[in-house]
Amino acid sequence: MRFEKPLIPAKLLRRYKRFLADVELASGEQITVHVANPGAMTGLAKPGTPVWLSKSDSPARKLAHSWELVEVDLGGGRELVGINTVYPNLIVAEAIADGRIPELAGYERVRREVKYGRNSRVDFVLEGTDRAPCYLEVKNVHLMRRPGLAEFPDSVTARGARHLDELAAMVRGGNRAVMFFLVQIASATAFALARDIDPTYGLAFDRAGQAGVEAIAYRCAIAHQAIVVSGPVPILS
């Protein structure tokens, strides 16, 4: 996924109300930007941290700028981390189309935002001849508390636990279901659940696994120009 325009460098002043942040541009101007991330963003929102912004030309937007990347040291040196939770579905869709996720290869059709379960929508349904549909849910991962180990979630997510139970129901109905963790941290070498942050999500993940829901994790290569899936990382128990 390539950014449409060159990103704008800035310095983070503060993040607040989950979806807002104040930043200082290189010119010294201070502006408020949109933060497309409902999580805690642990370790990513320290004042003074370098960030990169996109700017929309849409007159309908209240805030023209969006926070896209942050540069931090998570234990292995400074690196870029993607914080925009709108992008994972776009990144994964491109990777599926390009055949870069072998576990999801061989399907002829991909449908997005399909209604299922109890008033929910699954991110993707992959369909093919003579094979069961695959229900695919994507989660963005940007938490790293130990060098190399990416974790999810970074805050309590009742919605995430519900998605796991609904994926399990799809498997019981004869379908395939996959939980895909997209790690927007290039230095990640493994993935694990942050069970201490949300024990309920951990239990839902265990139930889903016992029901036959598959889990896979891939990390991204991140640059100021683009974010792309780069390869799998193992999931630790």
FIKOLZA-1660 file (N, C-alpha, C; in steps of 0.1 Angstrom, whole numbers, plus 5000, padded with zeros to 4 digits):
% residues 237
   i   px   py   pz ch aa at
   1 5008 4988 5000  A  M  N
   1 5000 5000 5000  A  M CA
   1 5009 5012 5000  A  M  C
   2 5008 5020 4990  A  R  N
   2 5016 5032 4989  A  R CA
   2 5008 5044 4993  A  R  C
   3 5014 5054 5000  A  F  N
   3 5008 5066 5003  A  F CA
   3 5006 5075 4991  A  F  C
   4 4994 5081 4990  A  E  N
   4 4991 5088 4977  A  E CA
   4 5000 5100 4976  A  E  C
   5 5004 5107 4987  A  K  N
   5 5013 5119 4986  A  K CA
   5 5024 5117 4996  A  K  C
   6 5035 5125 4994  A  P  N
   6 5046 5124 5004  A  P CA
   6 5041 5128 5018  A  P  C
   7 5045 5120 5028  A  L  N
   7 5041 5123 5042  A  L CA
   7 5048 5135 5047  A  L  C
   8 5042 5142 5057  A  I  N
   8 5047 5154 5063  A  I CA
   8 5053 5151 5076  A  I  C
   9 5066 5155 5079  A  P  N
   9 5072 5152 5092  A  P CA
   9 5066 5162 5102  A  P  C
  10 5066 5158 5115  A  A  N
  10 5061 5166 5126  A  A CA
  10 5066 5161 5139  A  A  C
  11 5064 5168 5149  A  K  N
  11 5067 5164 5163  A  K CA
  11 5055 5163 5171  A  K  C
  12 5053 5151 5178  A  L  N
  12 5041 5149 5186  A  L CA
  12 5042 5158 5199  A  L  C
  13 5031 5165 5201  A  L  N
  13 5030 5173 5214  A  L CA
  13 5021 5165 5224  A  L  C
  14 5010 5160 5220  A  R  N
  14 5002 5152 5229  A  R CA
  14 4991 5145 5221  A  R  C
  15 4987 5133 5226  A  R  N
  15 4976 5126 5220  A  R CA
  15 4965 5126 5231  A  R  C
  16 4952 5128 5227  A  Y  N
  16 4941 5129 5237  A  Y CA
  16 4928 5125 5230  A  Y  C
  17 4919 5122 5238  A  K  N
  17 4905 5117 5234  A  K CA
  17 4906 5107 5223  A  K  C
  18 4916 5098 5224  A  R  N
  18 4919 5087 5215  A  R CA
  18 4921 5091 5201  A  R  C
  19 4912 5099 5195  A  F  N
  19 4913 5101 5181  A  F CA
  19 4919 5115 5177  A  F  C
  20 4925 5122 5186  A  L  N
  20 4931 5135 5184  A  L CA
  20 4945 5136 5189  A  L  C
  21 4953 5144 5182  A  A  N
  21 4967 5146 5186  A  A CA
  21 4971 5160 5182  A  A  C
  22 4979 5167 5190  A  D  N
  22 4984 5180 5187  A  D CA
  22 4999 5177 5183  A  D  C
  23 5003 5183 5171  A  V  N
  23 5017 5181 5166  A  V CA
  23 5022 5195 5163  A  V  C
  24 5036 5195 5161  A  E  N
  24 5042 5207 5157  A  E CA
  24 5049 5204 5144  A  E  C
  25 5046 5212 5133  A  L  N
  25 5052 5210 5120  A  L CA
  25 5066 5216 5120  A  L  C
  26 5074 5213 5110  A  A  N
  26 5088 5218 5109  A  A CA
  26 5088 5233 5109  A  A  C
  27 5077 5239 5104  A  S  N
  27 5077 5254 5104  A  S CA
  27 5075 5260 5118  A  S  C
  28 5071 5252 5128  A  G  N
  28 5068 5257 5141  A  G CA
  28 5053 5258 5143  A  G  C
  29 5045 5257 5133  A  E  N
  29 5031 5257 5134  A  E CA
  29 5025 5245 5142  A  E  C
  30 5016 5247 5151  A  Q  N
  30 5010 5237 5158  A  Q CA
  30 4996 5234 5153  A  Q  C
  31 4993 5221 5150  A  I  N
  31 4980 5218 5145  A  I CA
  31 4974 5206 5152  A  I  C
  32 4961 5204 5151  A  T  N
  32 4955 5192 5156  A  T CA
  32 4952 5182 5144  A  T  C
  33 4955 5169 5146  A  V  N
  33 4954 5159 5136  A  V CA
  33 4945 5148 5140  A  V  C
  34 4940 5141 5131  A  H  N
  34 4932 5129 5133  A  H CA
  34 4940 5117 5136  A  H  C
  35 4936 5109 5146  A  V  N
  35 4944 5096 5150  A  V CA
  35 4934 5085 5147  A  V  C
  36 4936 5077 5137  A  A  N
  36 4928 5066 5133  A  A CA
  36 4932 5053 5141  A  A  C
  37 4931 5054 5154  A  N  N
  37 4936 5043 5163  A  N CA
  37 4929 5044 5176  A  N  C
  38 4920 5034 5179  A  P  N
  38 4913 5035 5192  A  P CA
  38 4920 5029 5204  A  P  C
  39 4932 5023 5201  A  G  N
  39 4939 5016 5212  A  G CA
  39 4947 5025 5221  A  G  C
  40 4954 5019 5230  A  A  N
  40 4962 5026 5240  A  A CA
  40 4975 5032 5234  A  A  C
  41 4980 5026 5223  A  M  N
  41 4992 5031 5217  A  M CA
  41 5004 5031 5226  A  M  C
  42 5005 5021 5235  A  T  N
  42 5016 5021 5245  A  T CA
  42 5029 5022 5238  A  T  C
  43 5037 5031 5243  A  G  N
  43 5051 5033 5238  A  G CA
  43 5052 5041 5225  A  G  C
  44 5041 5045 5220  A  L  N
  44 5041 5052 5207  A  L CA
  44 5037 5066 5207  A  L  C
  45 5033 5071 5219  A  A  N
  45 5027 5084 5219  A  A CA
  45 5034 5094 5229  A  A  C
  46 5047 5092 5231  A  K  N
  46 5054 5101 5240  A  K CA
  46 5056 5114 5234  A  K  C
  47 5053 5125 5241  A  P  N
  47 5056 5139 5236  A  P CA
  47 5070 5140 5231  A  P  C
  48 5071 5147 5220  A  G  N
  48 5085 5149 5214  A  G CA
  48 5089 5139 5203  A  G  C
  49 5081 5128 5202  A  T  N
  49 5084 5117 5192  A  T CA
  49 5081 5122 5178  A  T  C
  50 5091 5119 5169  A  P  N
  50 5088 5122 5155  A  P CA
  50 5076 5114 5149  A  P  C
  51 5068 5121 5142  A  V  N
  51 5056 5114 5135  A  V CA
  51 5056 5119 5121  A  V  C
  52 5048 5112 5113  A  W  N
  52 5045 5115 5099  A  W CA
  52 5031 5116 5096  A  W  C
  53 5027 5126 5089  A  L  N
  53 5013 5129 5086  A  L CA
  53 5009 5128 5071  A  L  C
  54 4997 5125 5068  A  S  N
  54 4991 5127 5055  A  S CA
  54 4982 5139 5056  A  S  C
  55 4979 5144 5044  A  K  N
  55 4970 5156 5043  A  K CA
  55 4960 5153 5032  A  K  C
  56 4947 5155 5036  A  S  N
  56 4936 5153 5027  A  S CA
  56 4932 5166 5021  A  S  C
  57 4928 5166 5008  A  D  N
  57 4922 5178 5002  A  D CA
  57 4907 5179 5003  A  D  C
  58 4901 5169 5009  A  S  N
  58 4886 5169 5010  A  S CA
  58 4881 5181 5019  A  S  C
  59 4872 5189 5013  A  P  N
  59 4866 5200 5021  A  P CA
  59 4857 5195 5032  A  P  C
  60 4853 5182 5031  A  A  N
  60 4843 5177 5041  A  A CA
  60 4850 5173 5054  A  A  C
  61 4863 5172 5054  A  R  N
  61 4870 5168 5066  A  R CA
  61 4872 5179 5076  A  R  C
  62 4869 5177 5089  A  K  N
  62 4871 5187 5099  A  K CA
  62 4886 5189 5101  A  K  C
  63 4894 5178 5101  A  L  N
  63 4908 5179 5103  A  L CA
  63 4915 5174 5090  A  L  C
  64 4923 5182 5084  A  A  N
  64 4929 5178 5071  A  A CA
  64 4940 5168 5072  A  A  C
  65 4947 5168 5084  A  H  N
  65 4958 5159 5085  A  H CA
  65 4955 5147 5094  A  H  C
  66 4962 5135 5090  A  S  N
  66 4961 5123 5098  A  S CA
  66 4974 5118 5102  A  S  C
  67 4975 5113 5113  A  W  N
  67 4988 5107 5118  A  W CA
  67 4989 5093 5112  A  W  C
  68 5000 5090 5105  A  E  N
  68 5002 5077 5098  A  E CA
  68 5013 5069 5104  A  E  C
  69 5025 5075 5107  A  L  N
  69 5036 5067 5112  A  L CA
  69 5042 5074 5124  A  L  C
  70 5050 5066 5132  A  V  N
  70 5057 5072 5143  A  V CA
  70 5071 5065 5143  A  V  C
  71 5081 5073 5147  A  E  N
  71 5095 5067 5147  A  E CA
  71 5099 5066 5162  A  E  C
  72 5101 5053 5166  A  V  N
  72 5104 5050 5180  A  V CA
  72 5115 5039 5181  A  V  C
  73 5121 5038 5192  A  D  N
  73 5130 5027 5195  A  D CA
  73 5123 5017 5205  A  D  C
  74 5120 5006 5199  A  L  N
  74 5113 4995 5207  A  L CA
  74 5122 4985 5212  A  L  C
  75 5135 4988 5212  A  G  N
  75 5145 4979 5218  A  G CA
  75 5156 4975 5208  A  G  C
  76 5153 4977 5195  A  G  N
  76 5163 4973 5185  A  G CA
  76 5168 4984 5176  A  G  C
  77 5166 4997 5181  A  G  N
  77 5170 5008 5173  A  G CA
  77 5158 5015 5168  A  G  C
  78 5159 5027 5163  A  R  N
  78 5148 5035 5158  A  R CA
  78 5142 5029 5146  A  R  C
  79 5129 5029 5145  A  E  N
  79 5122 5024 5133  A  E CA
  79 5108 5030 5132  A  E  C
  80 5103 5029 5120  A  L  N
  80 5089 5034 5118  A  L CA
  80 5079 5023 5122  A  L  C
  81 5068 5028 5128  A  V  N
  81 5057 5019 5131  A  V CA
  81 5044 5025 5125  A  V  C
  82 5036 5017 5119  A  G  N
  82 5023 5022 5114  A  G CA
  82 5012 5022 5124  A  G  C
  83 5005 5033 5126  A  I  N
  83 4995 5033 5137  A  I CA
  83 4981 5035 5132  A  I  C
  84 4979 5037 5118  A  N  N
  84 4966 5039 5113  A  N CA
  84 4959 5025 5111  A  N  C
  85 4948 5023 5119  A  T  N
  85 4941 5010 5119  A  T CA
  85 4932 5009 5107  A  T  C
  86 4931 5019 5099  A  V  N
  86 4923 5018 5086  A  V CA
  86 4930 5010 5076  A  V  C
  87 4943 5010 5076  A  Y  N
  87 4951 5004 5065  A  Y CA
  87 4953 4989 5065  A  Y  C
  88 4952 4982 5076  A  P  N
  88 4955 4967 5076  A  P CA
  88 4947 4960 5065  A  P  C
  89 4934 4963 5064  A  N  N
  89 4926 4955 5054  A  N CA
  89 4931 4958 5040  A  N  C
  90 4935 4971 5037  A  L  N
  90 4941 4974 5024  A  L CA
  90 4954 4967 5021  A  L  C
  91 4962 4966 5032  A  I  N
  91 4975 4960 5030  A  I CA
  91 4974 4945 5028  A  I  C
  92 4965 4939 5036  A  V  N
  92 4963 4924 5034  A  V CA
  92 4956 4921 5021  A  V  C
  93 4947 4929 5017  A  A  N
  93 4940 4927 5004  A  A CA
  93 4950 4927 4992  A  A  C
  94 4960 4936 4993  A  E  N
  94 4970 4937 4983  A  E CA
  94 4979 4924 4983  A  E  C
  95 4982 4920 4995  A  A  N
  95 4991 4909 4997  A  A CA
  95 4984 4896 4992  A  A  C
  96 4971 4894 4995  A  I  N
  96 4964 4883 4990  A  I CA
  96 4964 4883 4974  A  I  C
  97 4961 4894 4969  A  A  N
  97 4961 4896 4954  A  A CA
  97 4974 4893 4948  A  A  C
  98 4985 4896 4954  A  D  N
  98 4998 4894 4949  A  D CA
  98 5004 4880 4952  A  D  C
  99 4996 4872 4960  A  G  N
  99 5000 4858 4963  A  G CA
  99 5011 4858 4974  A  G  C
 100 5012 4868 4982  A  R  N
 100 5023 4868 4992  A  R CA
 100 5019 4862 5005  A  R  C
 101 5007 4857 5006  A  I  N
 101 5003 4850 5018  A  I CA
 101 4998 4836 5014  A  I  C
 102 5008 4826 5014  A  P  N
 102 5005 4813 5009  A  P CA
 102 4993 4806 5016  A  P  C
 103 4991 4809 5029  A  E  N
 103 4980 4803 5037  A  E CA
 103 4966 4807 5031  A  E  C
 104 4966 4818 5024  A  L  N
 104 4953 4823 5018  A  L CA
 104 4953 4823 5003  A  L  C
 105 4961 4815 4997  A  A  N
 105 4962 4814 4983  A  A CA
 105 4952 4804 4977  A  A  C
 106 4949 4806 4964  A  G  N
 106 4941 4796 4957  A  G CA
 106 4926 4799 4957  A  G  C
 107 4922 4810 4962  A  Y  N
 107 4907 4813 4962  A  Y CA
 107 4905 4822 4949  A  Y  C
 108 4893 4820 4944  A  E  N
 108 4890 4827 4931  A  E CA
 108 4884 4841 4933  A  E  C
 109 4877 4842 4945  A  R  N
 109 4869 4855 4947  A  R CA
 109 4872 4860 4961  A  R  C
 110 4873 4873 4963  A  V  N
 110 4874 4879 4976  A  V CA
 110 4863 4889 4978  A  V  C
 111 4855 4887 4988  A  R  N
 111 4845 4897 4991  A  R CA
 111 4849 4904 5004  A  R  C
 112 4846 4917 5005  A  R  N
 112 4850 4925 5017  A  R CA
 112 4837 4930 5025  A  R  C
 113 4839 4931 5038  A  E  N
 113 4829 4936 5047  A  E CA
 113 4816 4929 5045  A  E  C
 114 4816 4916 5047  A  V  N
 114 4804 4907 5045  A  V CA
 114 4797 4905 5059  A  V  C
 115 4784 4907 5059  A  K  N
 115 4776 4905 5071  A  K CA
 115 4776 4891 5075  A  K  C
 116 4778 4889 5088  A  Y  N
 116 4778 4875 5093  A  Y CA
 116 4775 4876 5108  A  Y  C
 117 4773 4864 5115  A  G  N
 117 4772 4864 5129  A  G CA
 117 4760 4872 5134  A  G  C
 118 4762 4879 5145  A  R  N
 118 4752 4887 5152  A  R CA
 118 4754 4902 5149  A  R  C
 119 4749 4906 5138  A  N  N
 119 4750 4920 5134  A  N CA
 119 4765 4925 5133  A  N  C
 120 4773 4916 5128  A  S  N
 120 4787 4919 5126  A  S CA
 120 4791 4918 5111  A  S  C
 121 4802 4923 5107  A  R  N
 121 4808 4922 5094  A  R CA
 121 4822 4916 5095  A  R  C
 122 4825 4906 5087  A  V  N
 122 4838 4900 5087  A  V CA
 122 4846 4908 5076  A  V  C
 123 4859 4909 5078  A  D  N
 123 4867 4917 5069  A  D CA
 123 4867 4912 5055  A  D  C
 124 4869 4899 5054  A  F  N
 124 4870 4892 5040  A  F CA
 124 4863 4879 5041  A  F  C
 125 4857 4875 5030  A  V  N
 125 4853 4861 5027  A  V CA
 125 4860 4857 5014  A  V  C
 126 4868 4847 5015  A  L  N
 126 4875 4841 5003  A  L CA
 126 4867 4829 4998  A  L  C
 127 4865 4829 4985  A  E  N
 127 4856 4818 4980  A  E CA
 127 4863 4812 4968  A  E  C
 128 4861 4799 4966  A  G  N
 128 4867 4792 4955  A  G CA
 128 4858 4779 4951  A  G  C
 129 4861 4774 4940  A  T  N
 129 4853 4762 4935  A  T CA
 129 4858 4750 4943  A  T  C
 130 4848 4742 4948  A  D  N
 130 4851 4729 4955  A  D CA
 130 4859 4731 4967  A  D  C
 131 4857 4742 4974  A  R  N
 131 4863 4744 4987  A  R CA
 131 4854 4753 4996  A  R  C
 132 4855 4751 5009  A  A  N
 132 4847 4759 5018  A  A CA
 132 4851 4773 5018  A  A  C
 133 4841 4782 5020  A  P  N
 133 4845 4796 5021  A  P CA
 133 4854 4799 5033  A  P  C
 134 4862 4809 5032  A  C  N
 134 4872 4812 5043  A  C CA
 134 4868 4826 5048  A  C  C
 135 4864 4826 5061  A  Y  N
 135 4861 4839 5068  A  Y CA
 135 4873 4844 5074  A  Y  C
 136 4877 4856 5070  A  L  N
 136 4890 4862 5074  A  L CA
 136 4888 4875 5082  A  L  C
 137 4893 4875 5094  A  E  N
 137 4893 4887 5102  A  E CA
 137 4907 4892 5104  A  E  C
 138 4910 4905 5102  A  V  N
 138 4923 4911 5103  A  V CA
 138 4924 4921 5115  A  V  C
 139 4934 4919 5123  A  K  N
 139 4937 4928 5134  A  K CA
 139 4950 4935 5132  A  K  C
 140 4951 4948 5135  A  N  N
 140 4963 4956 5135  A  N CA
 140 4971 4954 5148  A  N  C
 141 4984 4952 5146  A  V  N
 141 4993 4950 5158  A  V CA
 141 5003 4961 5158  A  V  C
 142 5004 4968 5169  A  H  N
 142 5014 4979 5170  A  H CA
 142 5020 4980 5184  A  H  C
 143 5018 4969 5192  A  L  N
 143 5023 4969 5206  A  L CA
 143 5036 4960 5207  A  L  C
 144 5046 4966 5213  A  M  N
 144 5058 4958 5215  A  M CA
 144 5064 4963 5228  A  M  C
 145 5063 4954 5238  A  R  N
 145 5068 4957 5252  A  R CA
 145 5082 4951 5254  A  R  C
 146 5085 4941 5246  A  R  N
 146 5098 4934 5247  A  R CA
 146 5104 4934 5233  A  R  C
 147 5117 4937 5231  A  P  N
 147 5122 4937 5218  A  P CA
 147 5119 4925 5210  A  P  C
 148 5114 4927 5198  A  G  N
 148 5111 4916 5189  A  G CA
 148 5097 4909 5190  A  G  C
 149 5091 4911 5202  A  L  N
 149 5078 4904 5204  A  L CA
 149 5066 4914 5203  A  L  C
 150 5059 4912 5192  A  A  N
 150 5047 4920 5190  A  A CA
 150 5035 4913 5197  A  A  C
 151 5026 4922 5202  A  E  N
 151 5015 4917 5210  A  E CA
 151 5002 4923 5206  A  E  C
 152 4991 4916 5209  A  F  N
 152 4977 4921 5207  A  F CA
 152 4969 4915 5218  A  F  C
 153 4959 4923 5223  A  P  N
 153 4956 4937 5220  A  P CA
 153 4964 4946 5229  A  P  C
 154 4963 4959 5226  A  D  N
 154 4970 4969 5235  A  D CA
 154 4960 4975 5245  A  D  C
 155 4947 4971 5244  A  S  N
 155 4937 4976 5253  A  S CA
 155 4926 4966 5253  A  S  C
 156 4916 4966 5262  A  V  N
 156 4905 4957 5263  A  V CA
 156 4897 4958 5250  A  V  C
 157 4893 4947 5244  A  T  N
 157 4885 4947 5232  A  T CA
 157 4874 4937 5232  A  T  C
 158 4863 4941 5237  A  A  N
 158 4851 4932 5237  A  A CA
 158 4847 4928 5223  A  A  C
 159 4849 4938 5214  A  R  N
 159 4845 4935 5200  A  R CA
 159 4854 4925 5194  A  R  C
 160 4867 4925 5198  A  G  N
 160 4876 4915 5193  A  G CA
 160 4873 4901 5197  A  G  C
 161 4869 4900 5210  A  A  N
 161 4865 4887 5216  A  A CA
 161 4852 4882 5209  A  A  C
 162 4843 4891 5206  A  R  N
 162 4831 4887 5199  A  R CA
 162 4834 4881 5185  A  R  C
 163 4844 4888 5178  A  H  N
 163 4847 4883 5165  A  H CA
 163 4853 4869 5165  A  H  C
 164 4861 4866 5175  A  L  N
 164 4866 4853 5176  A  L CA
 164 4855 4842 5178  A  L  C
 165 4845 4845 5187  A  D  N
 165 4834 4836 5189  A  D CA
 165 4826 4834 5176  A  D  C
 166 4825 4845 5168  A  E  N
 166 4817 4844 5156  A  E CA
 166 4825 4836 5145  A  E  C
 167 4838 4838 5145  A  L  N
 167 4846 4829 5136  A  L CA
 167 4845 4815 5140  A  L  C
 168 4845 4812 5153  A  A  N
 168 4843 4798 5157  A  A CA
 168 4830 4792 5152  A  A  C
 169 4820 4800 5153  A  A  N
 169 4806 4796 5148  A  A CA
 169 4807 4793 5133  A  A  C
 170 4814 4800 5125  A  M  N
 170 4816 4798 5111  A  M CA
 170 4822 4784 5109  A  M  C
 171 4832 4781 5117  A  V  N
 171 4839 4768 5115  A  V CA
 171 4829 4757 5119  A  V  C
 172 4822 4758 5129  A  R  N
 172 4812 4748 5133  A  R CA
 172 4801 4746 5122  A  R  C
 173 4799 4756 5114  A  G  N
 173 4790 4756 5103  A  G CA
 173 4796 4750 5090  A  G  C
 174 4808 4745 5091  A  G  N
 174 4815 4739 5079  A  G CA
 174 4823 4748 5071  A  G  C
 175 4826 4760 5076  A  N  N
 175 4835 4769 5068  A  N CA
 175 4849 4769 5074  A  N  C
 176 4858 4776 5067  A  R  N
 176 4871 4778 5072  A  R CA
 176 4871 4792 5078  A  R  C
 177 4879 4795 5089  A  A  N
 177 4880 4808 5095  A  A CA
 177 4894 4810 5099  A  A  C
 178 4899 4823 5097  A  V  N
 178 4912 4826 5100  A  V CA
 178 4913 4840 5107  A  V  C
 179 4920 4841 5118  A  M  N
 179 4923 4853 5124  A  M CA
 179 4937 4857 5120  A  M  C
 180 4938 4869 5113  A  F  N
 180 4951 4874 5108  A  F CA
 180 4956 4886 5116  A  F  C
 181 4968 4884 5122  A  F  N
 181 4974 4895 5129  A  F CA
 181 4984 4902 5120  A  F  C
 182 4982 4915 5117  A  L  N
 182 4991 4922 5108  A  L CA
 182 5000 4931 5117  A  L  C
 183 5012 4928 5118  A  V  N
 183 5022 4935 5127  A  V CA
 183 5028 4947 5119  A  V  C
 184 5025 4959 5123  A  Q  N
 184 5031 4971 5116  A  Q CA
 184 5044 4975 5123  A  Q  C
 185 5052 4965 5126  A  I  N
 185 5065 4967 5132  A  I CA
 185 5075 4958 5125  A  I  C
 186 5084 4964 5118  A  A  N
 186 5093 4955 5110  A  A CA
 186 5103 4947 5118  A  A  C
 187 5106 4951 5130  A  S  N
 187 5116 4944 5138  A  S CA
 187 5109 4932 5146  A  S  C
 188 5096 4930 5144  A  A  N
 188 5090 4918 5151  A  A CA
 188 5095 4905 5146  A  A  C
 189 5099 4896 5155  A  T  N
 189 5103 4883 5152  A  T CA
 189 5094 4872 5157  A  T  C
 190 5084 4876 5165  A  A  N
 190 5074 4867 5170  A  A CA
 190 5062 4875 5174  A  A  C
 191 5051 4868 5176  A  F  N
 191 5038 4874 5181  A  F CA
 191 5032 4866 5192  A  F  C
 192 5026 4873 5201  A  A  N
 192 5019 4866 5213  A  A CA
 192 5007 4875 5217  A  A  C
 193 4998 4869 5224  A  L  N
 193 4986 4876 5229  A  L CA
 193 4991 4883 5242  A  L  C
 194 4986 4895 5244  A  A  N
 194 4988 4903 5256  A  A CA
 194 4977 4899 5266  A  A  C
 195 4978 4887 5271  A  R  N
 195 4968 4882 5280  A  R CA
 195 4966 4890 5293  A  R  C
 196 4977 4896 5297  A  D  N
 196 4976 4904 5309  A  D CA
 196 4967 4917 5307  A  D  C
 197 4967 4922 5295  A  I  N
 197 4959 4934 5292  A  I CA
 197 4945 4930 5290  A  I  C
 198 4941 4919 5284  A  D  N
 198 4927 4915 5282  A  D CA
 198 4926 4900 5283  A  D  C
 199 4925 4895 5295  A  P  N
 199 4923 4881 5297  A  P CA
 199 4911 4875 5290  A  P  C
 200 4901 4883 5289  A  T  N
 200 4889 4878 5282  A  T CA
 200 4891 4875 5267  A  T  C
 201 4899 4883 5261  A  Y  N
 201 4903 4881 5247  A  Y CA
 201 4911 4868 5246  A  Y  C
 202 4920 4866 5256  A  G  N
 202 4928 4854 5255  A  G CA
 202 4920 4842 5256  A  G  C
 203 4910 4842 5265  A  L  N
 203 4901 4830 5266  A  L CA
 203 4893 4828 5253  A  L  C
 204 4889 4839 5247  A  A  N
 204 4881 4838 5234  A  A CA
 204 4890 4832 5223  A  A  C
 205 4903 4836 5223  A  F  N
 205 4913 4831 5214  A  F CA
 205 4914 4816 5216  A  F  C
 206 4915 4812 5228  A  D  N
 206 4917 4797 5231  A  D CA
 206 4905 4789 5226  A  D  C
 207 4893 4795 5229  A  R  N
 207 4880 4788 5225  A  R CA
 207 4880 4787 5210  A  R  C
 208 4884 4798 5203  A  A  N
 208 4883 4798 5188  A  A CA
 208 4893 4787 5183  A  A  C
 209 4905 4787 5189  A  G  N
 209 4915 4777 5184  A  G CA
 209 4910 4763 5186  A  G  C
 210 4904 4760 5197  A  Q  N
 210 4898 4747 5200  A  Q CA
 210 4887 4743 5190  A  Q  C
 211 4880 4753 5185  A  A  N
 211 4869 4751 5175  A  A CA
 211 4874 4749 5161  A  A  C
 212 4887 4753 5159  A  G  N
 212 4893 4751 5146  A  G CA
 212 4896 4764 5138  A  G  C
 213 4895 4776 5145  A  V  N
 213 4898 4788 5139  A  V CA
 213 4914 4789 5138  A  V  C
 214 4919 4792 5126  A  E  N
 214 4933 4793 5124  A  E CA
 214 4938 4807 5128  A  E  C
 215 4950 4808 5132  A  A  N
 215 4956 4821 5135  A  A CA
 215 4970 4822 5128  A  A  C
 216 4972 4833 5121  A  I  N
 216 4985 4835 5114  A  I CA
 216 4989 4850 5117  A  I  C
 217 5002 4852 5117  A  A  N
 217 5007 4866 5119  A  A CA
 217 5018 4869 5109  A  A  C
 218 5017 4881 5103  A  Y  N
 218 5027 4886 5093  A  Y CA
 218 5031 4900 5097  A  Y  C
 219 5044 4903 5095  A  R  N
 219 5049 4916 5098  A  R CA
 219 5050 4924 5085  A  R  C
 220 5052 4937 5086  A  C  N
 220 5052 4946 5075  A  C CA
 220 5066 4952 5073  A  C  C
 221 5070 4956 5061  A  A  N
 221 5081 4965 5059  A  A CA
 221 5075 4979 5058  A  A  C
 222 5080 4988 5065  A  I  N
 222 5074 5001 5066  A  I CA
 222 5084 5012 5061  A  I  C
 223 5080 5021 5053  A  A  N
 223 5088 5032 5048  A  A CA
 223 5079 5044 5047  A  A  C
 224 5085 5056 5045  A  H  N
 224 5077 5068 5043  A  H CA
 224 5068 5068 5031  A  H  C
 225 5072 5059 5021  A  Q  N
 225 5064 5058 5009  A  Q CA
 225 5053 5048 5009  A  Q  C
 226 5055 5037 5016  A  A  N
 226 5046 5026 5015  A  A CA
 226 5047 5016 5027  A  A  C
 227 5037 5008 5029  A  I  N
 227 5036 4997 5039  A  I CA
 227 5032 4984 5031  A  I  C
 228 5040 4974 5032  A  V  N
 228 5037 4961 5025  A  V CA
 228 5040 4950 5035  A  V  C
 229 5033 4939 5033  A  V  N
 229 5035 4926 5040  A  V CA
 229 5049 4921 5036  A  V  C
 230 5057 4917 5046  A  S  N
 230 5070 4912 5043  A  S CA
 230 5073 4898 5046  A  S  C
 231 5065 4892 5055  A  G  N
 231 5067 4878 5058  A  G CA
 231 5061 4874 5071  A  G  C
 232 5060 4861 5074  A  P  N
 232 5053 4856 5086  A  P CA
 232 5062 4856 5098  A  P  C
 233 5055 4857 5110  A  V  N
 233 5062 4855 5122  A  V CA
 233 5055 4845 5130  A  V  C
 234 5062 4837 5138  A  P  N
 234 5056 4826 5146  A  P CA
 234 5047 4832 5157  A  P  C
 235 5036 4825 5160  A  I  N
 235 5027 4828 5171  A  I CA
 235 5031 4820 5183  A  I  C
 236 5035 4826 5194  A  L  N
 236 5039 4820 5206  A  L CA
 236 5026 4817 5215  A  L  C
 237 5026 4806 5222  A  S  N
 237 5014 4802 5230  A  S CA
 237 5014 4811 5242  A  S  C
% end
